[in-house]
Amino acid sequence: MVDAIILAGGFGTRLAPVLPHLPKALAPIRNSPFLELLLEQLQASGIVSKVVLALGHKAAHIEEYLRQKVYVFPIGLSIEDSPQGTGGAVRLALDKTASDTLLIVNGDSYFDLDLGAFWRAHLDKQGAGSIACREMEDTSRYGTLGINSSHGIHSFREKNGCHEKGWINAGIYLLHKDLFSSLPQANYSLEKDLLPRFLEKKLFAYPHSGAFIDIGTPESYDEAQEILKPWIKQ
């Protein structure tokens, strides 16, 4: 069993014109908050012992939403007083977790994969971390991974606007807690600052072809209404 951290503290600047009063994690998808899809996915996995929500911007809205919900796992909150970045948010939430490995999930993207299978593959590789990834025909909006024939990750490349095929970081990670525990609390980007630093510890990719959507822009949020329809409870 693993503890999970959902990164849901961002400002959601690009989505603000569409959702001026809500944090991005509560963006309605056919009348269901996006966060609900993530929590339902974690609950269905059967591998999650606890969830910690890493919050910041408009955290009170999410706290209010959670008062109305019950899940099979306890849910804790880690609330930043000032922006810490995605990596800093993980570091801040560390003391609220107990498992040696953490399942870390972006609060603004959904990837349809079997989290239990992801966990088993991670254990088989015996690395310090695993990253779920998806092949895309056009990676211009995303950071990409360099992967060898054994699924070892050898490089990261930030989004550069190039319209080319590649493996994108799908925003779901299994990372050993020790990777973070030696870091001082600071503002870090998990993707830009920390993952490249962790490469020497052996990171592996978990390729999967399931549906993927990042709701971070008005255009992709609109697309999500149709793409995520199969996972919405009516």
N, C-alpha and C positions, 0 to 999 in steps of 0.2 A: 504493500500500500504506500502511496505517496501523498504528501501535502501539495496542494496546488495554489499558485499565486496568479490572480487575474490582474493584468495591468490596465487600470481604468481611470488613471488620474490626469490624462492629457486635456489640453484646452479645446481640442476639436475645432481649431480656427477655421479650417476650410469648410466645415459642415455648419458653422454658426449661422450663416444666412438662412439655412433650412430649419435648424433647431436652435433658435435663439435662447430658449429658456431651459433646455435639458442638457445634461452631460451626454456625450456620445454613446456611452454604454447603455443608455435608456432610449436610444433612438427607436421609435416604433417600426416594427417590421410586421405589416398586416395586423396591427393593433397589439402585437406582443413586443415587449422591450427586448432589444438585442441581447442584453445581459442574460435574459431568461434562456435563450437558446444555448449560450455557453454553459450555464449552470446545469441545464438538462443534459447536455453532452457529457459533462463531468460526472453527473449522477449515474447516467446509463453505463459508464465505463466500468464501474465496479472496482476501480483501483484507487479511488480518491478517499482519503481519510479525513481531510479538512481542507477548507478553502479560505484563503486570505485575499481580500480585495484590497489592492493597492490604489488608494484614492487620493485625489487632490482637488481639482476643479469641480465645483458644485457637488461635493461629496454628500452634503445633506440630502440631496434628492435621492441618491442611491441608498442611503441609510433608511430613509422613509419607505422606499420600495421594499427593502429586505424585511421590514417589520411585518409585511403581509405574506411572507413566504416561509415554507418549511421544506427542508431538504434532508436527505439521509445523513449528511455530514454537517458538522458545525461550520459556521461562517464567521471569520474574524475580520477586523478592519485595521488597515495600516494607513493612516492619513498623514500626508506630508504637509508641513507648514509653508514650505516654499518648493518650487519645482526642483525635482531631483533627477529627472530623466528616467528612462525605462530601467537602466541599470541601477541607478540610485534608489529607485522605488523597490527593486528586488532586495537590495542591501538593507533598506529600512524595514522591510517586512520579515527579514530573516529570523528575528527573535520570536516571531509568532508562529514559526513552523517547527516541527519535530523530526520529520523524516530526513534521512541523509541525502536523498535525491528529491528535487523539486520539479513538479510539472508546472511550467510557466506558460501562460496563455495571453496573447494580446487581446485586449478588450474591445477592439474595433475590427476584428476579422474572424471569419468562420471557415473552418476547413473540415470537410466531412471525411473523417478517418476513424478507424477503430483504435481508440486510445489504449485498450488492453494489448492489442497486437504491437502497437508502438512501444509500449513498456517492455514487452517480452523481447522485442528486437534490440532494444537498448541494453537489456541485461546480457543478451548473447554477445554483443560487441565488446562489453567490458571497458568502455571508454569513459571519459569524464562527462561526456554529454552527447545528446542526439538532437537533431533538428529536423522537424518535419518539413518536407519541401515538395514542390509541385513543378512539373515542367510546363512552361508557357511558351506559346509561339511569339509573343511580344512581351519582353521583360522591361520595357522602357520605364514603367512606373515603380519598379521593384528593385531591391537589392538581390544579387544572385550569389550562388555558391559554386565554387570549383570543386568537383567531386571526382575521385579516382574510381577504378574498377571494383574496389572493395567497399565503396560507399564512404570512404574516408574523406573528410573535408580538408582541402589543402589551401583554400583561399576564399576571401569574401570580396565582392565588388559592390560598391554603392550604386544606386540607380544613377544612370548617366544619360537617359533619354534615347538610348540606341534601341531601335526597333529590331530586336533579334531574339532568337530562341534561346532558352536556358532554363536553369533550375532556380526558382525563387524561394526565398525564406518564407514559409507559410505562417510563421508567428506562433508555433507551438514547440516547446522545448522540454527536454528532460536534462537537467543539469545538476551536477553534484554540488551540494551546499558549500563544500570547501572552496570552490572556485570564488565564492563571494565573501566568505567569512574573514579572509585576511585583508580585505579592502577597507580603507577608511570610508566613512559615510561622506558622499560627495555627489555632485551632479554628473552622472555618467549616462551615455547612451549604450544600452545593451548591444545594439546592432553595430554601431560604429566604433565604440571604445573597448568594449569588453570581449565580444566574441573573437575578434582577431587576436587578442591577447591570450585567449584560451586555446588557440589552435595547437600549441605545443603539448597540451594535456590530452590530446586525441579526442576529436569531435567527429561524429559520424552523421551522415545524412540518412533520413528515412523517406525515400521517394514514395509518393502516393498520387493517384490520379483522381481523387475525389473532388467534388465541387468545392471551389474556393471563392470567397469574396471579401474584399476589404471595403468597409463602408465609409472610408475617410473623406470622400469627395461627394458633392451633391449628385454627380453622375453615377458613381458606383453605388451610392445609397439608393438611388432610384432603381438600379439594376437588381439590388438585393431583394426588393419586394417580390420579384418573380423567382429569382434563383433560390431563395430560401423558403419558398412556399411549401416544399415537402416536409420541412422540419417544424412548421408552425402547428401547434395544437389548436384545433378549432373548438 
